[in-house]
Amino acid sequence: MPAACLAFFVITLDTTVVNVALPSIGRQWDGQVSALQWVVTAYTLFFAALLLSAGAISDRIGASRAFMIGLSVFTVTSALCGLAPNLTVLIVARALQGAGAAVMMPASLVLVRQAYDSPARRACGIALWTAGGGAAVAAGPVVGGALTTGLGRRWIFFVNLPVGVVALVAMRRAPRSARGTSPMDPAGQVTAVLALVAPVFAVITGGSHGWTGPMTIGGFLVAVLAGSAFLVIEARSSDPAVPLALFRNRAVAVCTSVGLALNFGYYGLVFVFTIFFQEYRGASALTAGLMFLPMTAFTILVNLLAGRLTNQFGPRLPLILGQVVQAVGILGLLLVHEDTPTPLLLSLLVPLGIGGGLAVPPLTAAMLESVPPERAGLASEVLSAARQFGGAVGVALLGALIADSAHFMTGMRISLIIAAAVLVATTLGVALFLPGNDKAATPDRRTPRRGRAVDPVRPG
């Protein structure tokens, strides 16, 4: 149990801890905004893509073995990130770190479920596991700022090493998980990675080298070809990584879109405002991290309220409300300029956290209610992958809009308008297509895949 919670903490921490160190990394290696975008997106992209097969891997080799393999990869690549001599090595190491995290996350939850026999104790264990992710979301910017300011930016990666070693030692005393027989879908997994990485590459390249350049157009072309190949492979496969029939359920399609939209705005704008705080307001890394604390603290607090609202009214109402609050908050940030008083600036960021905290629990509930219990793990993996991919696209697109330092404020305002527009679109989707009763949709009762672990509600 401690190993699983520690692992989930550092997995979630590494989605945000690096942001406030980006200006320091850029100054050290003369990195452009496009290179700094890859430091963030390399992790989330490979995390998202490999989550589609992570549950099957965990079942096939046993959750305890998958967990130790994923944790070992994550720990070693964290050290490589800290020791990286240049940006290229750092970006590659971040991608491998994301791959280790993808293998580790579903296996860690399986270990929590295996640790307890009674449903009541299992629920407490899952709550503790989830709390580790919530704490990491709030701690990420502050920990990153403190380590960068006090010890240097390399320590935002080295901090994972003692956690990884402690968790590996703890796992030596844990019972071994049984192996399952979940089939693999290697062709689908390879095309999924290409289909997710290529459009992000194209967007980042477009922001730095022009939208009509050969590399940008080539990236979009690869994305179309890989995405088409993925759809064909999954449609013809007898046991696909992502059964396309799952998306015939309107609730699944809507929830997946909402998850992508929420993280698109949240992570994209955290990236944008990290650059804004340090490069245009002169904040230190620590100060920049602390400036995000009110926003992330409200995210965790509102999560508790969102659970109660979901239990009382069903997921549709709080899901709409959360997106509306976040969209209105994003539009309120249009008032920000370089001389905005800090208290007002922090107040304007708070609705971004409140909206996300209010929307994520009902989003997860709606997704899981839209499928039969035996498919809950698959639905959870798809939702988690969509959210991670949404965060990567947000950093790529919104970061591309601020890549030209001479027009940073204009790019930032366009970013805010785009993020708000995406949320308005998904809010309308929820209002029109998500059922208003306490069940999100009529479950799909077809034969489930085996070896899928449920990923419960987690913020961030």
C-alpha positions in Angstrom: 0.0 0.0 0.0 2.7 2.6 0.8 4.6 1.6 -2.4 1.5 2.1 -4.5 0.6 5.5 -2.9 4.2 6.8 -3.2 4.3 5.7 -6.9 1.0 7.4 -7.7 2.3 10.6 -6.0 5.5 10.9 -8.0 3.7 9.9 -11.3 1.2 12.8 -10.8 3.9 15.1 -9.4 5.9 14.8 -12.6 3.1 16.2 -14.7 3.4 19.6 -13.1 6.7 19.8 -11.1 8.8 20.6 -14.2 6.7 23.6 -15.3 8.2 26.3 -13.0 11.8 25.1 -13.9 11.3 25.6 -17.6 12.6 29.2 -17.8 15.7 28.0 -15.9 16.2 25.1 -18.3 15.7 27.4 -21.3 18.3 29.9 -20.0 20.8 27.2 -19.4 20.7 25.7 -22.8 19.3 28.6 -24.9 16.2 26.6 -25.4 13.3 28.1 -27.4 9.7 27.8 -26.3 9.2 24.8 -28.7 12.0 22.9 -26.9 10.5 23.6 -23.5 7.1 22.4 -24.7 8.7 19.0 -25.5 10.1 18.8 -22.0 6.5 18.8 -20.7 4.7 17.0 -23.6 7.1 14.1 -24.1 6.1 12.8 -20.6 2.4 13.2 -21.0 2.3 11.9 -24.6 3.9 8.6 -23.9 2.0 8.3 -20.6 -1.2 8.8 -22.6 -0.4 6.5 -25.5 0.9 3.5 -23.4 -1.9 3.7 -21.0 -4.0 2.0 -23.7 -2.0 -1.2 -23.3 -0.9 -0.8 -19.7 -3.8 -2.7 -18.1 -3.3 -5.7 -20.4 0.5 -5.7 -19.7 -0.2 -5.6 -15.9 -2.6 -8.5 -16.2 -0.3 -10.5 -18.5 2.8 -10.4 -16.4 1.2 -9.8 -13.0 0.5 -6.4 -11.3 3.4 -6.6 -8.9 6.0 -7.4 -11.7 4.5 -4.7 -14.0 4.7 -2.2 -11.1 8.3 -3.0 -10.3 9.3 -2.8 -14.0 7.5 0.5 -14.5 8.9 1.9 -11.2 12.4 0.9 -12.1 12.2 2.5 -15.5 10.7 5.6 -14.0 13.4 5.9 -11.3 16.3 5.3 -13.7 15.0 7.8 -16.3 14.4 10.3 -13.5 18.1 10.1 -12.8 18.8 10.4 -16.5 16.6 13.6 -16.7 18.6 15.1 -13.8 22.0 14.2 -15.4 21.0 15.2 -18.9 23.8 17.2 -20.6 21.4 18.8 -23.2 17.8 19.3 -24.1 17.7 16.4 -26.5 18.7 13.9 -23.9 16.3 15.5 -21.4 13.3 15.2 -23.8 14.1 11.5 -24.6 14.5 10.7 -20.9 11.1 12.4 -20.2 9.5 10.3 -22.9 10.9 7.1 -21.3 9.8 8.4 -17.9 6.3 8.7 -19.2 6.4 5.1 -20.5 7.4 3.9 -17.1 4.6 5.9 -15.4 2.1 4.4 -17.8 3.0 0.8 -16.9 3.2 1.7 -13.2 -0.1 3.5 -12.7 -2.8 0.8 -13.4 -0.6 -1.8 -11.7 -0.4 0.4 -8.6 -4.2 0.5 -8.3 -4.4 -3.3 -8.8 -2.0 -3.7 -5.9 -4.2 -1.5 -3.7 -7.3 -3.6 -4.6 -5.4 -6.8 -3.9 -4.2 -5.6 -0.5 -7.6 -5.7 1.1 -10.3 -8.4 1.2 -13.2 -6.4 2.5 -14.9 -3.7 0.3 -14.9 -1.2 3.1 -11.1 -1.4 3.7 -10.5 -1.5 -0.1 -12.5 1.7 -0.5 -10.3 3.3 2.2 -7.2 2.1 0.4 -8.3 3.6 -2.9 -9.2 6.8 -1.2 -5.6 7.0 0.2 -4.2 6.2 -3.2 -6.3 8.9 -4.8 -5.3 11.4 -2.1 -1.7 10.9 -3.1 -2.5 12.1 -6.6 -4.4 15.1 -5.3 -1.6 16.1 -3.0 0.9 15.9 -5.9 -1.2 18.2 -8.0 -1.1 20.9 -5.4 2.5 20.2 -4.4 3.9 20.1 -8.0 4.5 23.8 -8.7 5.6 24.6 -5.2 8.0 21.6 -4.9 9.3 22.5 -8.4 9.8 26.1 -7.5 11.5 25.4 -4.1 13.9 22.8 -5.6 14.8 24.9 -8.6 15.4 28.0 -6.4 17.2 26.2 -3.5 19.1 23.4 -5.1 18.9 23.8 -8.9 16.5 22.6 -11.5 18.1 19.1 -11.7 16.7 18.3 -8.3 13.1 18.3 -9.6 14.1 15.0 -11.1 16.5 13.7 -8.5 13.7 14.0 -5.9 12.1 10.9 -7.5 15.1 8.7 -6.7 14.6 8.2 -2.9 10.9 7.7 -3.5 11.6 5.1 -6.1 14.1 3.2 -4.0 11.8 3.2 -1.0 8.9 1.9 -3.0 11.1 -0.9 -4.7 12.3 -2.0 -1.2 8.7 -2.1 0.1 7.7 -4.2 -2.9 10.2 -6.9 -2.0 7.9 -7.7 1.0 4.7 -7.5 -1.0 3.0 -10.7 -2.3 3.4 -11.5 -6.0 0.3 -11.0 -8.2 -1.0 -13.8 -10.3 -0.5 -13.7 -14.1 -3.5 -13.3 -16.4 -4.1 -14.0 -20.1 -5.1 -10.6 -21.5 -4.2 -10.4 -25.2 -2.0 -7.7 -26.6 -2.5 -5.4 -29.6 1.0 -4.3 -30.7 0.0 -2.9 -34.1 -2.7 -0.8 -32.5 -0.3 0.4 -29.8 2.3 1.5 -32.3 -0.1 3.3 -34.5 -1.7 4.9 -31.4 1.7 6.3 -30.4 2.3 7.8 -33.9 -1.3 9.2 -34.0 -0.8 11.0 -30.7 2.8 12.2 -31.1 2.6 13.4 -34.8 -0.1 16.1 -34.4 1.6 17.5 -31.3 4.9 17.6 -33.2 3.2 19.4 -36.0 1.6 22.0 -33.8 4.9 22.7 -31.8 6.8 22.9 -35.1 4.2 25.2 -36.6 4.6 27.6 -33.8 8.3 27.8 -34.1 9.0 27.2 -37.8 5.8 28.3 -39.5 2.5 26.5 -40.3 3.3 25.9 -43.9 6.8 24.5 -43.4 7.5 20.9 -44.7 8.0 19.5 -41.2 4.7 20.9 -40.0 2.7 19.6 -43.0 4.6 16.3 -42.7 3.6 16.0 -39.1 0.0 16.5 -39.8 0.1 14.1 -42.7 1.7 11.4 -40.5 -1.0 12.1 -37.9 -3.8 11.5 -40.5 -2.2 8.3 -41.8 -1.4 6.9 -38.4 -4.8 7.8 -37.1 -6.5 6.1 -40.1 -4.3 3.0 -39.7 -5.2 2.8 -36.0 -8.9 2.9 -36.8 -8.6 0.2 -39.4 -6.5 -2.0 -37.1 -8.8 -1.6 -34.2 -11.9 -2.2 -36.3 -10.5 -5.5 -37.7 -8.8 -6.8 -34.5 -10.6 -9.5 -32.6 -9.4 -8.0 -29.3 -8.4 -4.4 -29.9 -6.7 -2.1 -27.4 -9.6 0.4 -27.8 -12.8 -1.2 -29.0 -14.3 1.4 -31.3 -17.8 0.2 -30.5 -17.2 1.8 -27.1 -17.7 5.2 -28.7 -21.1 4.4 -30.1 -22.2 5.1 -26.6 -22.8 8.9 -26.6 -21.9 9.2 -23.0 -18.5 7.7 -23.5 -17.8 9.9 -26.5 -19.0 13.0 -24.6 -17.0 12.2 -21.5 -13.8 11.5 -23.5 -14.2 14.9 -25.2 -14.7 16.7 -21.9 -11.7 15.0 -20.3 -9.5 16.2 -23.2 -11.0 19.7 -23.1 -10.5 20.1 -19.3 -6.8 19.2 -19.4 -6.3 21.1 -22.7 -7.1 24.4 -20.9 -5.7 23.5 -17.5 -2.2 22.3 -18.5 -1.9 24.6 -21.5 -2.6 27.7 -19.4 -0.4 26.5 -16.5 2.4 26.4 -19.1 1.6 29.8 -20.5 1.3 31.5 -17.1 4.5 29.8 -15.9 6.4 31.6 -18.7 4.4 34.8 -18.0 5.2 34.9 -14.2 8.9 34.4 -14.6 9.7 36.1 -17.9 7.3 39.0 -17.9 6.7 39.7 -14.2 10.2 38.8 -12.9 9.1 36.1 -10.4 11.6 33.5 -9.2 10.8 29.8 -9.7 9.7 29.5 -6.1 7.4 32.6 -6.3 5.9 31.3 -9.5 5.2 27.9 -7.9 3.6 29.6 -4.9 1.4 31.7 -7.2 -0.3 28.6 -8.4 -1.0 27.3 -4.9 -4.4 29.0 -4.4 -5.7 27.6 -7.6 -4.5 24.0 -6.9 -5.7 24.2 -3.3 -9.2 25.0 -4.4 -9.1 22.1 -6.9 -8.7 19.6 -4.0 -11.3 21.3 -1.7 -13.9 21.5 -4.5 -13.3 17.8 -5.3 -15.1 16.9 -2.0 -18.0 19.1 -2.8 -18.2 17.7 -6.4 -18.6 14.2 -5.0 -21.5 15.2 -2.9 -23.2 17.0 -5.7 -22.7 14.0 -8.0 -24.3 11.7 -5.4 -27.2 14.0 -5.0 -28.0 15.2 -8.5 -26.1 12.8 -10.8 -23.0 13.7 -12.8 -24.6 15.9 -15.5 -25.4 19.1 -13.4 -22.0 19.4 -11.6 -20.2 18.5 -14.9 -21.9 21.4 -16.7 -21.4 23.7 -13.8 -17.7 22.9 -13.5 -17.0 23.6 -17.2 -19.0 26.8 -17.1 -17.0 28.1 -14.0 -13.7 27.2 -15.7 -14.7 28.8 -19.0 -15.8 32.0 -17.3 -12.6 32.0 -15.2 -10.5 31.7 -18.3 -12.3 34.6 -20.0 -11.7 36.6 -16.8 -8.0 36.1 -17.3 -8.3 38.3 -20.4 -8.1 41.2 -18.0 -4.5 40.2 -17.0 -1.6 42.4 -18.2 2.0 42.7 -17.1 1.2 45.2 -14.3 -1.9 43.4 -12.9 -1.7 43.5 -9.1 -0.6 40.1 -7.8 -3.7 39.6 -5.4 -6.0 40.2 -8.4 -4.0 37.9 -10.7 -4.1 35.0 -8.1 -7.9 35.6 -7.6 -8.5 35.4 -11.4 -6.6 32.0 -11.5 -8.8 30.4 -8.8 -11.9 29.7 -11.0 -9.6 27.6 -13.2 -8.9 25.3 -10.3 -12.5 25.4 -9.0 -14.0 24.5 -12.3 -11.6 21.6 -12.8 -12.1 20.3 -9.3 -15.9 20.5 -9.7 -15.9 18.8 -13.1 -13.5 15.8 -12.7 -15.4 13.7 -10.1 -18.7 13.8 -12.0 -16.8 13.3 -15.3 -15.3 10.1 -14.0 -18.6 8.9 -12.5 -20.4 9.6 -15.8 -17.8 7.6 -17.7 -17.9 4.6 -15.4 -21.7 4.6 -15.2 -21.9 4.5 -19.0 -20.4 1.1 -19.2 -21.0 -2.2 -17.4 -18.8 -2.9 -14.3 -16.6 -5.4 -16.1 -15.6 -2.7 -18.6 -15.0 0.1 -16.1 -11.2 -0.4 -16.2 -11.1 -0.1 -20.0 -13.3 3.1 -19.8 -11.0 4.5 -17.1 -7.9 3.9 -19.2 -9.5 5.6 -22.3 -10.5 8.6 -20.2 -7.1 8.9 -18.5 -5.4 8.7 -21.9 -7.7 11.3 -23.3 -6.9 13.7 -20.4 -3.2 13.2 -20.7 -3.4 13.8 -24.5 -5.5 16.8 -23.9 -2.8 18.3 -21.6 -0.1 17.6 -24.2 -2.1 19.3 -27.0 -2.9 22.2 -24.7 0.8 22.8 -24.0 1.6 22.3 -27.7 -1.0 24.7 -29.1 -1.2 27.3 -26.5 2.6 27.3 -26.2 2.9 27.7 -29.9 0.8 30.9 -29.7 3.2 32.5 -27.3 6.4 31.3 -29.0 7.0 34.8 -30.5 8.2 36.8 -27.5 7.4 40.1 -29.3 3.7 39.2 -29.3 3.5 37.2 -26.1 0.5 39.1 -24.6 -1.5 38.8 -27.9 -0.7 35.1 -28.1 -1.7 34.6 -24.4 -5.1 36.2 -25.0 -5.7 34.1 -28.1 -4.8 31.1 -26.0 -7.4 32.1 -23.4 -10.1 32.5 -26.0 -9.4 29.1 -27.6 -9.4 27.3 -24.2 -12.7 28.9 -23.3 -14.2 28.1 -26.7 -13.3 24.4 -26.4 -14.9 24.3 -23.0 -18.1 26.0 -24.3 -18.3 23.3 -27.0 -18.0 20.4 -24.6 -20.4 22.0 -22.2 -23.0 22.1 -25.0 -22.2 18.5 -25.7 -22.9 17.5 -22.1 -26.1 19.5 -22.1 -27.4 18.0 -25.4 -26.1 14.4 -25.3 -25.4 13.3 -21.7 -28.5 11.8 -20.0 -29.8 13.8 -17.1 -30.7 11.0 -14.8 -28.3 9.4 -12.3 -26.9 7.0 -14.9 -24.9 8.4 -17.7 -26.0 5.9 -20.4 -27.3 2.4 -21.0 -24.3 0.2 -20.4 -22.8 -1.7 -23.3 -23.2 -5.4 -22.3 -20.9 -7.0 -24.7 -18.0 -9.3 -23.7 -15.4 -7.4 -21.8 -11.7 -7.5 -22.1 -9.9 -8.9 -19.1 -7.2 -7.5 -16.8 -8.5 -3.9 -16.6 -8.0 -2.0 -13.4 -10.4 0.8 -12.4 -8.8 4.2 -12.1 -11.0 6.1 -9.6 -11.5 9.9 -9.4 -8.4 11.9 -9.2 -7.8 15.6 -9.7 -5.3 17.4 -11.9 
